[in-house]
Amino acid sequence: EPIKRMLGLLDEMMSRGVRPNTNTFNSIIHGLGKFNQPLLAEKIIEEMKEYGVDPDVWSFNSAIAAWTRSNSSEGGEMAERLLDKMER
């Protein structure tokens, strides 16, 4: 499954001592959005912070887009919440 592969590559990078950067995380967030996984995309933003990598505007835009494309009834509300986080 593509999602497992994306997340597995991230784990493999870290296990080999390769520090993921903003672009690495953004690619994963974008990919998760394409596979209708907005909650996981948002979780990756939190993980970025744990690894000391600051999310940028692309990180948030990709996660917001994931929520707006989702079939979730609360997608718009979740996207707005992320927008508020981004503005802080």
PAZAPA-4460 file (N, C-alpha, C; in steps of 0.05 Angstrom, whole numbers, plus 32768, in hexadecimal, padded with zeros to 4 digits):
% residues 88
    n_x    n_y    n_z   ca_x   ca_y   ca_z    c_x    c_y    c_z   seq   type   mol
   8011   7FE8   8000   8000   8000   8000   8012   8019   8000     1      E     A
   800B   802D   7FF0   801C   8045   7FED   8021   8054   8007     2      P     A
   800C   8056   8017   800F   8065   8030   8023   8058   8042     3      I     A
   8022   803D   8045   8035   802F   8055   8052   8033   804A     4      K     A
   8054   8033   8030   806F   8037   8024   807A   8053   802A     5      R     A
   8068   8067   8028   8071   8083   802D   807B   8085   804A     6      M     A
   806B   807B   805D   8072   807E   8079   808A   806B   807F     7      L     A
   808C   8055   8072   80A2   8043   8075   80BC   804F   806C     8      G     A
   80BB   805E   8056   80D4   806B   804C   80DD   8080   8060     9      L     A
   80CA   808E   806D   80D2   80A2   8081   80DF   8094   8099    10      L     A
   80D4   807E   80A2   80E0   806F   80B8   80FB   8064   80B0    11      D     A
   80FE   805B   8097   8118   8050   808E   812D   8066   808D    12      E     A
   8125   807D   8084   8138   8094   8083   8143   8099   809F    13      M     A
   8131   809B   80B2   8139   80A1   80CD   814A   808B   80D9    14      M     A
   8143   8072   80D4   8153   805C   80DF   816F   805B   80D3    15      S     A
   8172   8067   80BB   818D   8068   80AF   819C   8081   80B6    16      R     A
   8190   8092   80C7   819D   80AA   80D0   8199   80C2   80BD    17      G     A
   8187   80BF   80A9   8182   80D4   8096   816C   80E6   80A2    18      V     A
   8172   80FE   80A7   815F   8110   80B4   814C   811C   809F    19      R     A
   8132   8116   80A1   811F   8121   808E   811D   8140   8091    20      P     A
   8119   814D   807B   8117   816B   807D   80FA   8172   8075    21      N     A
   80F5   818C   8073   80DB   8196   806D   80D0   818A   8053    22      T     A
   80E1   8189   803F   80D9   817F   8025   80D0   8161   8027    23      N     A
   80DF   8152   8036   80D8   8136   803A   80BC   8133   8046    24      T     A
   80B8   8142   805C   809E   8140   8069   8087   814B   8057    25      F     A
   808D   8161   8049   8079   816C   8037   8070   8159   8021    26      N     A
   8083   814A   8017   807D   8136   8003   806A   8120   800E    27      S     A
   806F   8119   8027   805E   8104   8033   8042   8110   8039    28      I     A
   8041   8128   8043   8027   8135   8049   8017   8137   802F    29      I     A
   8024   8140   8019   8017   8142   8000   800C   8127   7FF6    30      H     A
   801D   8113   7FF8   8015   80F8   7FF0   7FFE   80ED   8000    31      G     A
   7FFE   80F2   801A   7FE8   80E9   802B   7FCE   80F7   8023    32      L     A
   7FD0   8110   801C   7FB9   811E   8012   7FAE   8112   7FF9    33      G     A
   7FBF   810A   7FE7   7FB6   80FD   7FCE   7FA8   80E2   7FD3    34      K     A
   7FAF   80D5   7FE9   7FA2   80BC   7FF0   7F8C   80BF   8005    35      F     A
   7F82   80D8   8007   7F6B   80DE   8018   7F71   80D6   8035    36      N     A
   7F88   80DF   803F   7F8F   80D9   805B   7F96   80F3   8069    37      Q     A
   7F82   8105   806C   7F88   8120   8078   7F90   811E   8095    38      P     A
   7F86   810B   80A4   7F8D   8109   80C0   7FAA   8101   80C3    39      L     A
   7FB3   80EE   80B2   7FD0   80E7   80B2   7FE1   80FE   80A9    40      L     A
   7FD8   810D   8095   7FE7   8124   808B   7FEB   8138   80A2    41      A     A
   7FD6   813C   80B1   7FD8   814F   80C7   7FEB   8144   80DD    42      E     A
   7FEA   812A   80E1   7FFB   811E   80F5   8019   8121   80EE    43      K     A
   801F   8120   80D4   803A   8124   80CB   8044   8140   80D2    44      I     A
   8033   8154   80D1   803B   816F   80D9   8043   816F   80F6    45      I     A
   8035   8161   8107   803C   815F   8123   8057   8150   8127    46      E     A
   805B   813B   8117   8074   812C   8118   808B   813D   810F    47      E     A
   8087   814F   80FC   809C   8161   80F3   80A7   8170   810B    48      M     A
   8094   817B   811A   809C   818C   8131   80AC   817B   8146    49      K     A
   80A3   8162   814A   80B1   8150   815C   80CE   814B   8153    50      E     A
   80D3   814A   8139   80ED   8146   812E   80FD   8160   812B    51      Y     A
   80F2   8176   8134   8100   818F   8132   80FF   819C   8116    52      G     A
   80EC   8194   8106   80EA   819F   80EB   80D1   81B0   80EB    53      V     A
   80D4   81C9   80E4   80BE   81DC   80E3   80AD   81D8   80CA    54      D     A
   8092   81D4   80CE   8081   81D3   80B7   8080   81EF   80A9    55      P     A
   807E   81EF   808F   807D   8208   8081   8061   820B   8074    56      D     A
   805E   8220   8064   8044   8225   8058   803B   820E   8047    57      V     A
   804E   8200   8039   8047   81E9   8028   803D   81D2   8039    58      W     A
   8049   81CE   8051   8040   81B9   8063   8022   81BD   8069    59      S     A
   801C   81D5   8072   8000   81DB   8079   7FEE   81DB   8061    60      F     A
   7FF7   81E6   804B   7FE6   81E7   8033   7FDE   81CB   802A    61      N     A
   7FF2   81B9   802B   7FED   819D   8022   7FD9   818F   8035    62      S     A
   7FDC   8194   804F   7FCA   8187   8062   7FAE   8194   8060    63      A     A
   7FAD   81AE   805C   7F93   81BB   8058   7F85   81B1   803F    64      I     A
   7F94   81AE   802A   7F89   81A3   8011   7F7F   8186   8015    65      A     A
   7F8D   8177   8025   7F84   815C   802B   7F69   815C   8039    66      A     A
   7F65   816E   804C   7F4C   816F   8059   7F35   8179   8047    67      W     A
   7F3B   818C   8036   7F26   8197   8024   7F1E   8183   800F    68      T     A
   7F31   8171   8007   7F2A   815C   7FF3   7F1E   8143   8000    69      R     A
   7F1F   8142   801A   7F15   8129   8027   7EF7   8128   8026    70      S     A
   7EED   8111   802B   7ED0   810D   802C   7EC5   8113   8047    71      N     A
   7ED5   811C   8059   7ECD   8120   8075   7EBA   8138   8077    72      S     A
   7EA5   8133   8087   7E92   8149   808B   7E9E   8160   809A    73      S     A
   7EB4   815B   80A8   7EC1   8170   80B7   7EDA   817A   80A9    74      E     A
   7EDE   8173   8090   7EF6   817B   8081   7EFB   8199   8081    75      G     A
   7EE6   81A9   807C   7EE8   81C6   807B   7EF1   81D1   8096    76      G     A
   7EE4   81C7   80AB   7EEB   81D0   80C6   7F08   81C9   80CE    77      E     A
   7F10   81B1   80C6   7F2C   81A8   80CC   7F40   81B9   80BC    78      M     A
   7F39   81C0   80A3   7F4B   81D0   8093   7F4D   81EC   809F    79      A     A
   7F37   81F7   80A9   7F38   8212   80B5   7F49   8211   80CF    80      E     A
   7F47   81FB   80DE   7F58   81F9   80F6   7F75   81F8   80F0    81      R     A
   7F7C   81EA   80DA   7F98   81EA   80D2   7FA1   8205   80C8    82      L     A
   7F90   8213   80BB   7F96   822E   80B2   7F9C   8240   80CA    83      L     A
   7F8D   823D   80DF   7F92   824D   80F7   7FAD   8246   8103    84      D     A
   7FB4   822C   8103   7FCE   8223   810D   7FE5   822F   80FD    85      K     A
   7FE0   8230   80E3   7FF5   823A   80D1   7FFA   8258   80D6    86      M     A
   7FE5   8266   80DC   7FE8   8283   80E0   7FF6   828B   80FA    87      E     A
   7FF7   8278   810C   8005   827D   8125   8022   827C   8123    88      R     A
***
